[in-house]
Amino acid sequence: MRKGTTTIAPFEDSAVSAILQALITRCEREFPGRIRSYYLVGSRADNSSVSSSDLDLDILFHDDVQPDEEARVGTVATDCSKAFGLTVDAWAMNAQELIKDQTSLMIPRVTIKTGAVLVYGEELRGQIALPRFEDYRHWVARAPIVNFGPILRHVKAFASPLDYPEPSSEFYGYVRPPMPNAGRDDDRGTKDFVASVCWTATARIALDARQIVGRRRDSVSGYRSHVGDAWTELLEAIYSCCRTDWNYRIPSGKPARAALRKLCRRALGFENDYLRRYRVYLLAELRRSDEAALEALARLAEVHYPDDEIREAVSQFAIHSDWKLRRAAEQALSP
């Protein structure tokens, strides 16, 4: 069964079937006997995709993935992207780690368990457990920070409150047209903007309602169900317009561009509202236990809150008997 051309069950979207057929066949040839399972995740798995949606595939190896294997999986995905004209993201991971270590591989653990489709190989979801909620909450609470800083503003650390990524640009830096002569990977359209908003919604659901969300579309509907505050309509408008109406692309018509600009203008308030809530969460973590404090201090090195309460709380760890806490506090206090 695993020799020659690999045969997979057909999908309703023939293009998706063709990509998966080609990618899995090549992986089976390049990594004979190494891969246990292939799971389709994301919008292509839950039938919420639009034509420009990426194809996301989690590839579960029998044991540790070697650096060269990870690089080769990336090459296969890139080659398929070029061949089929659709962005393919393939992630190689250790199946045993997913099964045995409940604290690791948080994104694939949640997405495979809650919304994946087994494309080929062994069904492992019955052996994979969802993370402990406290581990999940700590991880997902940081996800918006990664989007606000490295992804949207290209900085590793920033101070709260935030300003727009590019205040003088048409869409305030949340949406960037592709550079001339750039490849497909540069043409992100509104994808990063939508992802940031959805990760922030997911984090709010965890912090406010203690719920785990495994699919992007559920972050929007779940926000209305579990949070339901003044930002709900903005989130729904961003998701609906950017994804459904504009297919993640930057619209060309003046009325649509004006609408996108308005959505981007309002997004800064949503980001800063989250940062205020994240500050409360981090303060509580600093006071909960030394283990929780160590993680919170690491996060406070990424987000700087210039207020006396935070500084005083962090300074207490600068004289702690544990050198790890002292070092983390020094890093959090550094400008």
LOPALO-65189 format. One record per residue: residue number from 1; x, y, z of N, C-alpha, C, CB in turn. Coordinates in steps of 0.2 Angstrom, whole numbers, plus 5000, padded with zeros to 4 digits. Glycine has a CB too. Example, Ala and Ser with C-alpha at 12.3 -4.5 7.8 and 13.67 -1.06 7.14 Angstrom:
BEGIN
1,5066,4972,5039,5062,4978,5039,5066,4984,5039,5057,4978,5045
2,5064,4989,5035,5068,4995,5036,5064,5000,5039,5070,4997,5029
% end
This chain:
BEGIN
1,5004,4994,5000,5000,5000,5000,5004,5006,5000,4995,5000,5006
2,5010,5006,5003,5015,5012,5003,5020,5012,4998,5017,5012,5010
3,5019,5008,4993,5024,5008,4988,5021,5011,4981,5027,5001,4986
4,5025,5014,4977,5023,5017,4971,5019,5023,4972,5019,5012,4967
5,5013,5024,4969,5009,5030,4970,5004,5029,4975,5005,5031,4963
6,5004,5033,4980,5000,5033,4986,4992,5035,4984,5002,5037,4992
7,4988,5031,4986,4981,5032,4984,4977,5035,4990,4977,5026,4981
8,4974,5040,4990,4970,5043,4996,4963,5044,4994,4973,5050,4998
9,4959,5044,4999,4952,5045,4998,4950,5052,4994,4948,5045,5004
10,4946,5052,4989,4945,5059,4986,4941,5064,4990,4942,5058,4979
11,4943,5070,4989,4939,5076,4992,4935,5079,4987,4944,5081,4995
12,4930,5082,4990,4925,5086,4985,4928,5090,4981,4920,5089,4990
13,4934,5094,4984,4938,5099,4980,4943,5094,4976,4941,5104,4984
14,4942,5094,4970,4947,5090,4966,4954,5092,4966,4945,5089,4959
15,4955,5099,4967,4962,5102,4967,4965,5100,4974,4961,5110,4967
16,4961,5100,4979,4964,5098,4986,4966,5091,4985,4959,5099,4991
17,4962,5086,4982,4964,5079,4981,4970,5079,4977,4958,5076,4978
18,4971,5082,4972,4977,5082,4968,4983,5084,4972,4976,5086,4962
19,4983,5089,4975,4989,5092,4979,4990,5086,4985,4987,5098,4983
20,4986,5084,4988,4987,5079,4993,4990,5073,4990,4981,5078,4998
21,4987,5071,4985,4990,5065,4982,4997,5065,4980,4985,5063,4975
22,4999,5071,4977,5006,5072,4975,5010,5073,4981,5006,5079,4970
23,5008,5077,4986,5012,5078,4992,5014,5072,4996,5009,5083,4996
24,5008,5068,4997,5009,5062,5001,5013,5056,4997,5002,5059,5003
25,5012,5056,4991,5016,5051,4987,5023,5053,4987,5013,5051,4979
26,5025,5059,4986,5032,5061,4987,5035,5060,4994,5033,5068,4985
27,5031,5061,4999,5034,5060,5006,5035,5053,5007,5029,5063,5011
28,5030,5049,5005,5031,5042,5006,5037,5039,5002,5025,5038,5003
29,5039,5042,4997,5045,5040,4993,5051,5043,4997,5045,5042,4986
30,5051,5049,4999,5057,5052,5002,5058,5049,5009,5056,5059,5002
31,5053,5047,5013,5053,5045,5020,5050,5038,5021,5050,5050,5024
32,5053,5033,5017,5050,5027,5018,5050,5024,5025,5053,5022,5013
33,5044,5022,5027,5043,5019,5034,5043,5024,5040,5048,5014,5035
34,5044,5031,5038,5045,5035,5043,5039,5039,5046,5050,5041,5041
35,5034,5039,5042,5028,5043,5043,5022,5038,5045,5026,5047,5037
36,5018,5040,5051,5013,5036,5053,5006,5039,5050,5012,5036,5061
37,5005,5046,5050,4999,5049,5048,5000,5055,5045,4994,5049,5054
38,4995,5057,5041,4994,5064,5038,4987,5066,5039,4995,5063,5030
39,4987,5072,5043,4981,5075,5044,4980,5082,5041,4980,5076,5052
40,4974,5083,5037,4973,5089,5035,4969,5093,5040,4968,5089,5028
41,4971,5099,5041,4969,5104,5047,4967,5111,5044,4974,5105,5052
42,4964,5115,5048,4962,5121,5045,4956,5121,5041,4967,5124,5041
43,4955,5127,5037,4948,5128,5034,4947,5123,5028,4948,5135,5031
44,4952,5120,5026,4952,5115,5020,4949,5108,5023,4958,5113,5017
45,4950,5107,5030,4947,5101,5033,4940,5102,5036,4952,5100,5039
46,4938,5108,5037,4931,5109,5040,4926,5112,5035,4932,5113,5047
47,4928,5112,5029,4924,5115,5023,4922,5122,5024,4918,5111,5023
48,4927,5126,5027,4925,5133,5028,4930,5137,5024,4926,5135,5035
49,4934,5134,5019,4939,5137,5015,4936,5142,5010,4943,5132,5012
50,4939,5147,5007,4938,5150,5001,4943,5149,4996,4937,5158,5003
51,4943,5151,4990,4947,5149,4985,4955,5150,4987,4946,5152,4979
52,4956,5156,4990,4963,5158,4992,4966,5155,4998,4964,5165,4992
53,4962,5151,5002,4964,5148,5008,4970,5143,5007,4958,5144,5012
54,4974,5143,5012,4980,5139,5012,4978,5132,5013,4985,5141,5017
55,4982,5127,5011,4981,5120,5013,4986,5118,5018,4982,5115,5006
56,4984,5116,5024,4988,5115,5030,4988,5107,5031,4985,5119,5036
57,4994,5104,5032,4994,5097,5033,4999,5096,5039,4996,5094,5026
58,4997,5092,5044,5001,5090,5049,5004,5083,5047,4997,5090,5056
59,5010,5082,5047,5013,5075,5045,5016,5072,5052,5018,5076,5040
60,5014,5067,5054,5016,5064,5060,5021,5058,5059,5010,5061,5064
61,5027,5059,5061,5033,5054,5060,5032,5049,5066,5040,5058,5060
62,5035,5044,5065,5036,5039,5070,5039,5041,5077,5039,5032,5068
63,5045,5045,5076,5049,5047,5081,5051,5054,5080,5054,5042,5083
64,5057,5056,5083,5059,5063,5082,5061,5064,5075,5066,5064,5086
65,5059,5070,5073,5060,5073,5066,5067,5076,5066,5054,5078,5064
66,5071,5074,5061,5078,5076,5061,5077,5083,5057,5082,5071,5057
67,5082,5088,5058,5082,5094,5055,5082,5093,5047,5088,5098,5057
68,5086,5089,5044,5085,5088,5037,5079,5086,5035,5091,5083,5035
69,5075,5081,5039,5069,5079,5037,5064,5085,5037,5066,5073,5041
70,5064,5089,5042,5060,5095,5042,5061,5099,5036,5061,5099,5049
71,5067,5100,5034,5068,5105,5029,5066,5102,5022,5076,5106,5028
72,5066,5095,5022,5064,5092,5015,5057,5092,5015,5067,5084,5015
73,5053,5091,5021,5046,5092,5021,5044,5099,5018,5043,5090,5028
74,5048,5104,5020,5046,5111,5018,5047,5111,5011,5051,5116,5022
75,5052,5108,5008,5054,5108,5001,5048,5105,4997,5060,5105,4999
76,5046,5100,4999,5040,5096,4996,5034,5101,4996,5038,5090,5000
77,5033,5104,5001,5027,5108,5002,5028,5114,4997,5026,5111,5009
78,5034,5117,4997,5035,5123,4992,5034,5121,4985,5042,5126,4993
79,5037,5115,4983,5036,5112,4976,5029,5111,4975,5040,5106,4976
80,5025,5109,4979,5018,5108,4978,5014,5114,4977,5014,5104,4983
81,5016,5119,4981,5013,5126,4981,5014,5129,4974,5016,5131,4986
82,5020,5128,4971,5022,5131,4965,5019,5127,4959,5030,5131,4963
83,5018,5120,4960,5015,5116,4955,5008,5117,4954,5017,5109,4956
84,5004,5118,4960,4997,5119,4959,4994,5126,4960,4994,5114,4965
85,4999,5131,4962,4996,5137,4962,4992,5139,4969,4992,5139,4956
86,4993,5135,4974,4990,5136,4980,4995,5135,4986,4984,5131,4981
87,4995,5139,4991,5000,5139,4996,4999,5133,5000,4999,5145,5000
88,5004,5129,5001,5004,5123,5005,5008,5123,5011,5005,5116,5001
89,5006,5122,5017,5010,5122,5023,5010,5115,5026,5007,5128,5028
90,5015,5112,5026,5016,5105,5029,5020,5106,5035,5018,5100,5024
91,5018,5103,5041,5022,5103,5047,5023,5096,5049,5018,5107,5052
92,5030,5094,5050,5032,5088,5052,5033,5088,5060,5039,5086,5049
93,5031,5082,5063,5031,5082,5070,5031,5075,5072,5025,5085,5074
94,5033,5074,5079,5034,5067,5082,5027,5065,5084,5039,5067,5087
95,5025,5059,5082,5018,5057,5084,5019,5054,5091,5016,5051,5080
96,5024,5052,5093,5025,5049,5100,5025,5055,5105,5031,5045,5101
97,5027,5061,5103,5027,5067,5107,5020,5069,5108,5032,5072,5105
98,5016,5069,5103,5009,5071,5103,5005,5066,5108,5006,5071,5096
99,5007,5060,5108,5003,5055,5112,5005,5055,5119,5004,5048,5109
100,5012,5056,5120,5014,5055,5127,5015,5061,5131,5021,5051,5127
101,5017,5067,5128,5018,5073,5131,5012,5078,5130,5025,5076,5129
102,5008,5078,5135,5002,5082,5135,5003,5090,5135,4997,5081,5141
103,5010,5092,5137,5011,5099,5137,5014,5102,5131,5016,5100,5143
104,5016,5097,5126,5019,5100,5120,5015,5100,5114,5025,5095,5118
105,5018,5103,5108,5015,5104,5102,5007,5106,5103,5015,5097,5098
106,5006,5112,5106,5000,5114,5107,4995,5115,5102,5000,5120,5111
107,4997,5118,5096,4993,5119,5091,4991,5113,5087,4996,5124,5085
108,4995,5109,5085,4993,5102,5082,4989,5098,5087,4999,5099,5079
109,4991,5098,5093,4987,5094,5098,4979,5096,5098,4990,5095,5105
110,4978,5102,5098,4971,5105,5098,4968,5104,5091,4971,5112,5100
111,4971,5106,5086,4968,5106,5079,4967,5099,5077,4972,5109,5074
112,4972,5094,5078,4971,5087,5076,4965,5084,5080,4977,5083,5077
113,4965,5085,5086,4960,5082,5091,4953,5085,5089,4961,5084,5098
114,4952,5091,5087,4946,5094,5087,4943,5096,5080,4946,5101,5090
115,4947,5096,5075,4945,5098,5068,4949,5095,5062,4944,5105,5068
116,4952,5090,5063,4957,5087,5057,4953,5082,5053,4963,5085,5060
117,4956,5080,5048,4953,5075,5043,4959,5070,5042,4950,5077,5037
118,4959,5064,5044,4964,5059,5042,4964,5058,5035,4963,5053,5046
119,4970,5060,5031,4970,5059,5024,4973,5052,5022,4974,5065,5021
120,4978,5050,5026,4982,5044,5025,4986,5042,5031,4987,5045,5019
121,4986,5035,5032,4990,5032,5037,4985,5030,5043,4995,5037,5040
122,4988,5030,5049,4985,5027,5055,4981,5032,5059,4991,5024,5060
123,4975,5031,5061,4971,5035,5065,4974,5035,5072,4964,5033,5065
124,4976,5041,5074,4979,5042,5081,4976,5046,5086,4986,5044,5080
125,4970,5049,5083,4967,5054,5088,4964,5051,5094,4961,5057,5084
126,4963,5045,5094,4960,5042,5100,4966,5041,5106,4958,5035,5099
127,4972,5042,5103,4978,5041,5108,4981,5048,5110,4983,5037,5105
128,4978,5054,5107,4980,5060,5108,4976,5064,5113,4981,5064,5101
129,4978,5067,5118,4974,5070,5123,4974,5078,5122,4976,5068,5130
130,4969,5081,5123,4969,5088,5123,4973,5090,5129,4962,5091,5124
131,4976,5096,5129,4981,5099,5134,4977,5100,5140,4985,5105,5132
132,4980,5100,5146,4977,5103,5152,4975,5110,5151,4982,5102,5158
133,4970,5112,5154,4967,5119,5152,4972,5124,5154,4961,5120,5155
134,4975,5123,5160,4980,5128,5162,4986,5129,5157,4983,5127,5169
135,4988,5124,5155,4994,5124,5150,4991,5127,5143,4996,5117,5148
136,4985,5126,5141,4982,5128,5135,4981,5136,5136,4976,5125,5133
137,4978,5138,5142,4977,5145,5143,4983,5149,5143,4973,5146,5150
138,4988,5147,5146,4995,5151,5146,4997,5151,5139,5000,5147,5151
139,4997,5146,5135,5000,5146,5128,4996,5151,5124,5000,5139,5125
140,4989,5150,5124,4985,5154,5120,4984,5161,5121,4978,5151,5119
141,4985,5163,5128,4985,5170,5130,4991,5173,5127,4986,5170,5137
142,4996,5170,5125,5002,5173,5122,5001,5174,5114,5009,5169,5123
143,4997,5170,5111,4996,5170,5104,4995,5177,5101,4991,5165,5102
144,4991,5181,5104,4990,5187,5101,4996,5192,5101,4984,5191,5105
145,5000,5191,5106,5007,5195,5107,5011,5193,5101,5010,5193,5114
146,5012,5187,5099,5016,5185,5093,5013,5188,5087,5016,5177,5093
147,5006,5189,5087,5003,5192,5081,5004,5199,5081,4996,5190,5080
148,5003,5203,5087,5004,5210,5087,5011,5212,5086,5002,5212,5094
149,5016,5208,5088,5023,5210,5088,5027,5208,5082,5027,5208,5094
150,5029,5201,5082,5033,5199,5076,5030,5199,5070,5035,5192,5078
151,5023,5197,5069,5020,5196,5063,5018,5202,5060,5014,5191,5064
152,5014,5206,5064,5011,5213,5061,5016,5219,5061,5005,5214,5065
153,5020,5219,5066,5024,5225,5067,5032,5223,5067,5023,5228,5074
154,5033,5217,5066,5040,5215,5064,5045,5217,5070,5043,5217,5058
155,5043,5216,5076,5047,5217,5082,5046,5212,5087,5045,5224,5085
156,5051,5210,5091,5051,5205,5096,5048,5207,5102,5058,5202,5097
157,5048,5213,5104,5045,5216,5110,5042,5223,5109,5051,5216,5116
158,5038,5225,5113,5034,5231,5112,5031,5234,5118,5029,5231,5106
159,5030,5240,5118,5027,5243,5124,5019,5244,5123,5030,5250,5126
160,5015,5243,5129,5008,5244,5129,5007,5251,5131,5005,5239,5133
161,5002,5255,5128,4998,5253,5123,5001,5253,5116,4992,5257,5123
162,4999,5250,5111,5001,5249,5104,4999,5255,5100,5000,5243,5101
163,5003,5257,5095,5001,5261,5090,5000,5257,5084,5006,5267,5088
164,4997,5260,5078,4996,5256,5072,5003,5253,5070,4993,5260,5067
165,5003,5248,5066,5009,5246,5063,5013,5251,5058,5008,5239,5059
166,5008,5254,5054,5011,5259,5050,5005,5265,5050,5012,5257,5042
167,5005,5270,5054,5000,5274,5055,4998,5278,5049,5002,5279,5060
168,5003,5279,5044,5002,5284,5038,5000,5280,5032,5008,5288,5037
169,5000,5273,5032,4998,5269,5027,4990,5268,5026,5001,5262,5027
170,4988,5266,5020,4981,5266,5019,4977,5262,5024,4979,5264,5012
171,4980,5256,5025,4977,5251,5030,4980,5251,5037,4976,5244,5027
172,4984,5256,5038,4987,5257,5045,4993,5251,5046,4982,5257,5050
173,4995,5248,5041,5000,5243,5041,4997,5236,5043,5005,5245,5047
174,4991,5235,5044,4988,5228,5045,4988,5224,5039,4981,5229,5048
175,4987,5227,5033,4987,5224,5027,4992,5227,5022,4979,5225,5024
176,4996,5223,5019,5001,5226,5015,5000,5222,5008,5008,5224,5018
177,5000,5227,5003,5000,5224,4996,5007,5220,4995,4999,5229,4991
178,5007,5215,4990,5013,5212,4989,5018,5216,4985,5012,5206,4984
179,5025,5215,4987,5030,5219,4983,5030,5217,4976,5037,5218,4986
180,5032,5222,4972,5032,5220,4964,5037,5214,4963,5035,5227,4960
181,5035,5210,4959,5039,5204,4957,5040,5199,4962,5045,5206,4954
182,5036,5200,4968,5036,5195,4973,5033,5189,4972,5034,5198,4980
183,5034,5183,4975,5031,5177,4974,5025,5177,4978,5036,5171,4976
184,5021,5171,4977,5015,5170,4980,5015,5171,4988,5012,5163,4978
185,5021,5168,4991,5021,5168,4998,5021,5175,5001,5027,5165,5000
186,5023,5180,4997,5022,5187,4999,5015,5190,4999,5027,5192,4995
187,5011,5187,4995,5004,5190,4994,5000,5187,4999,5002,5188,4987
188,5000,5190,5005,4996,5188,5011,4989,5191,5011,5000,5189,5017
189,4988,5196,5007,4982,5200,5008,4980,5202,5015,4977,5195,5005
190,4974,5199,5017,4972,5201,5024,4972,5195,5028,4964,5203,5023
191,4976,5190,5026,4976,5183,5030,4979,5185,5037,4980,5178,5026
192,4985,5188,5037,4988,5189,5044,4984,5194,5048,4995,5193,5043
193,4980,5198,5045,4976,5203,5049,4970,5199,5052,4973,5208,5045
194,4967,5194,5048,4962,5190,5051,4964,5185,5056,4958,5186,5045
195,4970,5182,5055,4973,5177,5059,4974,5181,5066,4979,5174,5057
196,4977,5187,5066,4978,5190,5072,4971,5192,5076,4981,5197,5071
197,4966,5194,5073,4960,5195,5076,4957,5188,5079,4955,5198,5071
198,4958,5183,5075,4955,5177,5077,4959,5174,5083,4955,5172,5072
199,4965,5174,5083,4969,5172,5089,4968,5176,5095,4977,5173,5087
200,4966,5183,5094,4964,5187,5100,4958,5185,5103,4964,5194,5098
201,4953,5183,5098,4946,5181,5100,4947,5174,5104,4942,5180,5094
202,4951,5170,5101,4953,5163,5105,4955,5164,5112,4957,5159,5100
203,4960,5169,5112,4963,5170,5119,4958,5173,5124,4969,5175,5118
204,4954,5177,5122,4948,5180,5126,4944,5174,5128,4945,5185,5122
205,4942,5170,5124,4937,5164,5126,4941,5160,5131,4936,5160,5119
206,4947,5159,5130,4950,5155,5136,4951,5159,5142,4958,5153,5133
207,4952,5165,5142,4953,5169,5148,4947,5170,5152,4957,5176,5147
208,4941,5172,5148,4935,5174,5150,4930,5168,5152,4931,5178,5146
209,4931,5163,5147,4926,5157,5148,4929,5150,5149,4922,5157,5142
210,4935,5150,5149,4939,5143,5150,4937,5138,5145,4937,5141,5157
211,4936,5140,5139,4935,5136,5134,4941,5135,5129,4928,5138,5130
212,4941,5129,5126,4947,5128,5121,4943,5128,5114,4950,5121,5122
213,4947,5132,5110,4944,5133,5103,4949,5130,5098,4943,5140,5101
214,4947,5125,5093,4952,5122,5089,4951,5124,5082,4951,5115,5089
215,4946,5128,5080,4945,5130,5073,4944,5138,5073,4940,5126,5070
216,4947,5141,5067,4947,5148,5067,4940,5150,5067,4950,5150,5060
217,4935,5147,5063,4928,5149,5062,4925,5149,5069,4925,5145,5057
218,4927,5144,5073,4924,5144,5080,4926,5150,5085,4925,5137,5083
219,4932,5153,5083,4934,5158,5087,4929,5164,5087,4941,5160,5085
220,4926,5165,5081,4922,5171,5080,4915,5169,5083,4921,5172,5072
221,4912,5163,5081,4906,5162,5084,4906,5161,5091,4903,5155,5080
222,4912,5158,5094,4913,5157,5101,4913,5163,5105,4919,5152,5102
223,4916,5168,5101,4917,5175,5105,4910,5178,5106,4921,5180,5100
224,4905,5177,5101,4898,5180,5103,4895,5176,5108,4894,5179,5096
225,4896,5169,5108,4893,5165,5113,4896,5166,5120,4893,5158,5111
226,4902,5166,5121,4906,5166,5127,4908,5172,5130,4912,5161,5127
227,4909,5177,5125,4911,5184,5128,4906,5189,5126,4918,5186,5124
228,4904,5190,5120,4899,5194,5118,4899,5201,5121,4892,5191,5121
229,4905,5205,5120,4906,5211,5122,4905,5216,5116,4912,5212,5126
230,4907,5222,5117,4907,5228,5112,4911,5226,5106,4908,5234,5115
231,4916,5222,5106,4920,5220,5100,4917,5215,5096,4927,5218,5103
232,4912,5212,5098,4909,5206,5094,4907,5208,5087,4903,5203,5097
233,4904,5213,5086,4902,5215,5079,4908,5216,5075,4897,5221,5079
234,4913,5220,5077,4919,5221,5074,4923,5214,5071,4924,5225,5078
235,4923,5210,5076,4926,5203,5074,4922,5200,5069,4927,5199,5080
236,4916,5200,5069,4912,5196,5064,4912,5200,5057,4904,5196,5066
237,4913,5207,5057,4914,5210,5051,4920,5209,5048,4913,5218,5053
238,4926,5209,5052,4932,5208,5049,4932,5201,5046,4938,5208,5055
239,4930,5196,5050,4930,5189,5047,4926,5188,5041,4928,5184,5052
240,4920,5191,5041,4915,5190,5035,4918,5194,5029,4908,5193,5037
241,4920,5200,5030,4922,5204,5024,4928,5202,5021,4922,5211,5026
242,4933,5201,5026,4940,5199,5023,4940,5192,5020,4945,5199,5029
243,4936,5187,5023,4937,5180,5021,4931,5179,5016,4935,5176,5027
244,4925,5181,5017,4920,5179,5012,4919,5184,5007,4913,5178,5016
245,4919,5190,5008,4917,5195,5003,4923,5196,4999,4915,5202,5006
246,4929,5197,5002,4935,5199,4998,4940,5193,4997,4939,5204,5001
247,4939,5187,4999,4943,5181,4998,4950,5182,5000,4943,5179,4991
248,4951,5185,5006,4957,5187,5009,4961,5192,5005,4961,5181,5010
249,4959,5194,4999,4962,5199,4995,4961,5206,4997,4961,5198,4988
250,4965,5211,4995,4964,5218,4996,4959,5220,4991,4971,5222,4996
251,4953,5222,4992,4948,5224,4987,4951,5230,4983,4942,5226,4990
252,4948,5230,4977,4951,5236,4972,4946,5242,4972,4951,5233,4965
253,4939,5240,4973,4934,5246,4973,4935,5251,4979,4927,5243,4973
254,4934,5257,4977,4934,5262,4982,4930,5261,4989,4933,5269,4980
255,4923,5259,4988,4919,5258,4994,4922,5252,4998,4912,5257,4992
256,4924,5247,4995,4927,5241,4999,4933,5243,5002,4928,5235,4994
257,4938,5247,4999,4944,5249,5002,4943,5253,5008,4948,5252,4997
258,4938,5258,5007,4936,5262,5013,4933,5258,5019,4931,5267,5010
259,4929,5253,5017,4927,5248,5022,4932,5245,5026,4922,5243,5019
260,4937,5242,5022,4943,5239,5025,4947,5243,5029,4947,5236,5019
261,4948,5249,5027,4952,5254,5031,4948,5256,5037,4953,5261,5027
262,4942,5256,5037,4938,5257,5043,4939,5251,5048,4931,5258,5042
263,4939,5245,5046,4940,5240,5050,4947,5240,5053,4939,5233,5046
264,4952,5241,5049,4959,5241,5051,4959,5247,5057,4963,5243,5046
265,4956,5253,5056,4957,5258,5060,4954,5256,5067,4953,5264,5058
266,4949,5252,5067,4946,5250,5074,4949,5244,5077,4938,5248,5072
267,4953,5241,5073,4957,5235,5076,4962,5237,5081,4960,5231,5070
268,4965,5243,5081,4970,5245,5086,4966,5245,5093,4973,5252,5085
269,4960,5247,5094,4957,5247,5100,4956,5240,5103,4950,5251,5099
270,4954,5235,5098,4953,5229,5100,4960,5226,5103,4951,5224,5095
271,4966,5227,5100,4972,5225,5102,4974,5228,5109,4978,5227,5097
272,4973,5234,5110,4974,5237,5116,4970,5235,5122,4974,5245,5116
273,4964,5234,5120,4959,5231,5125,4962,5224,5127,4952,5230,5122
274,4964,5220,5123,4967,5214,5125,4973,5214,5129,4969,5209,5119
275,4977,5219,5127,4983,5220,5131,4982,5222,5138,4988,5225,5128
276,4977,5226,5139,4975,5228,5146,4972,5221,5150,4969,5233,5146
277,4969,5217,5147,4967,5211,5150,4972,5206,5151,4961,5208,5146
278,4977,5206,5147,4983,5202,5147,4987,5204,5153,4987,5202,5141
279,4988,5211,5154,4991,5213,5160,4988,5211,5167,4991,5221,5160
280,4982,5211,5167,4978,5208,5173,4980,5200,5174,4971,5209,5173
281,4980,5197,5168,4982,5190,5169,4989,5189,5171,4981,5186,5162
282,4994,5192,5168,5001,5192,5170,5002,5193,5177,5005,5196,5165
283,4999,5198,5180,4999,5200,5187,4997,5194,5191,4995,5207,5189
284,4991,5191,5190,4989,5186,5193,4994,5180,5193,4982,5184,5191
285,4997,5179,5187,5002,5173,5187,5008,5175,5191,5004,5172,5179
286,5010,5181,5191,5016,5183,5195,5015,5181,5203,5017,5190,5195
287,5008,5181,5205,5007,5180,5212,5005,5173,5213,5002,5185,5214
288,5004,5169,5208,5001,5162,5209,5006,5157,5211,4998,5160,5202
289,5012,5157,5208,5017,5152,5210,5024,5154,5207,5015,5145,5208
290,5029,5151,5209,5036,5153,5206,5036,5150,5199,5041,5150,5210
291,5033,5144,5198,5033,5142,5191,5029,5146,5186,5030,5135,5191
292,5023,5148,5188,5019,5153,5184,5022,5160,5184,5012,5154,5188
293,5026,5162,5189,5029,5168,5189,5035,5168,5183,5032,5170,5195
294,5038,5163,5183,5044,5162,5178,5041,5163,5171,5048,5155,5179
295,5036,5160,5170,5033,5161,5163,5030,5168,5162,5027,5156,5162
296,5027,5171,5167,5024,5177,5166,5030,5183,5165,5020,5179,5173
297,5036,5182,5169,5041,5186,5168,5044,5186,5161,5047,5185,5173
298,5044,5180,5158,5046,5179,5151,5042,5183,5146,5047,5172,5149
299,5035,5183,5148,5030,5187,5144,5031,5194,5144,5023,5184,5145
300,5033,5196,5151,5034,5203,5152,5040,5206,5149,5034,5205,5159
301,5044,5202,5147,5050,5204,5143,5048,5205,5135,5056,5199,5143
302,5042,5203,5133,5040,5204,5127,5035,5210,5126,5036,5197,5124
303,5031,5211,5132,5026,5216,5132,5028,5220,5138,5019,5214,5132
304,5030,5227,5137,5032,5231,5142,5026,5235,5144,5038,5235,5140
305,5024,5235,5151,5019,5239,5154,5022,5244,5158,5014,5235,5158
306,5022,5251,5156,5026,5256,5160,5022,5259,5165,5028,5261,5155
307,5020,5254,5170,5017,5257,5176,5020,5254,5183,5009,5255,5176
308,5019,5258,5188,5022,5256,5194,5020,5249,5197,5020,5261,5199
309,5014,5247,5196,5011,5241,5199,5015,5235,5196,5004,5240,5198
310,5016,5235,5189,5020,5230,5186,5027,5230,5188,5019,5230,5178
311,5030,5236,5188,5037,5236,5190,5038,5234,5197,5039,5244,5189
312,5034,5236,5201,5035,5233,5208,5034,5226,5209,5030,5237,5213
313,5029,5223,5205,5028,5216,5206,5034,5212,5203,5022,5214,5202
314,5037,5215,5197,5043,5211,5194,5049,5212,5198,5044,5214,5187
315,5050,5218,5201,5056,5220,5205,5057,5215,5211,5056,5227,5208
316,5051,5212,5214,5052,5208,5219,5055,5201,5218,5045,5206,5222
317,5055,5199,5211,5059,5193,5209,5066,5195,5207,5055,5191,5203
318,5068,5201,5207,5075,5203,5206,5079,5201,5211,5075,5210,5204
319,5077,5200,5217,5080,5198,5223,5078,5191,5226,5080,5203,5229
320,5075,5187,5221,5073,5181,5223,5079,5176,5224,5068,5178,5218
321,5078,5171,5228,5084,5166,5229,5085,5162,5223,5082,5162,5235
322,5080,5161,5219,5081,5157,5213,5084,5161,5207,5074,5154,5211
323,5090,5159,5205,5093,5163,5200,5089,5163,5193,5100,5160,5198
324,5085,5158,5192,5081,5159,5185,5076,5164,5186,5078,5152,5184
325,5073,5165,5192,5068,5170,5193,5071,5177,5193,5064,5169,5199
326,5077,5178,5196,5081,5184,5196,5083,5186,5189,5087,5183,5200
327,5085,5181,5185,5087,5183,5178,5081,5185,5174,5091,5177,5175
328,5076,5181,5175,5069,5183,5171,5067,5190,5173,5064,5178,5172
329,5067,5192,5179,5065,5198,5181,5070,5204,5178,5065,5199,5189
330,5076,5203,5178,5081,5208,5175,5079,5209,5168,5088,5205,5176
331,5077,5203,5164,5076,5204,5157,5069,5208,5156,5075,5197,5154
332,5064,5206,5161,5058,5210,5160,5058,5217,5162,5053,5206,5165
333,5063,5219,5166,5064,5226,5168,5068,5230,5163,5067,5226,5175
334,5072,5226,5159,5076,5230,5154,5072,5234,5149,5081,5225,5150
335,5074,5240,5147,5070,5243,5142,5070,5240,5136,5073,5251,5142
% end
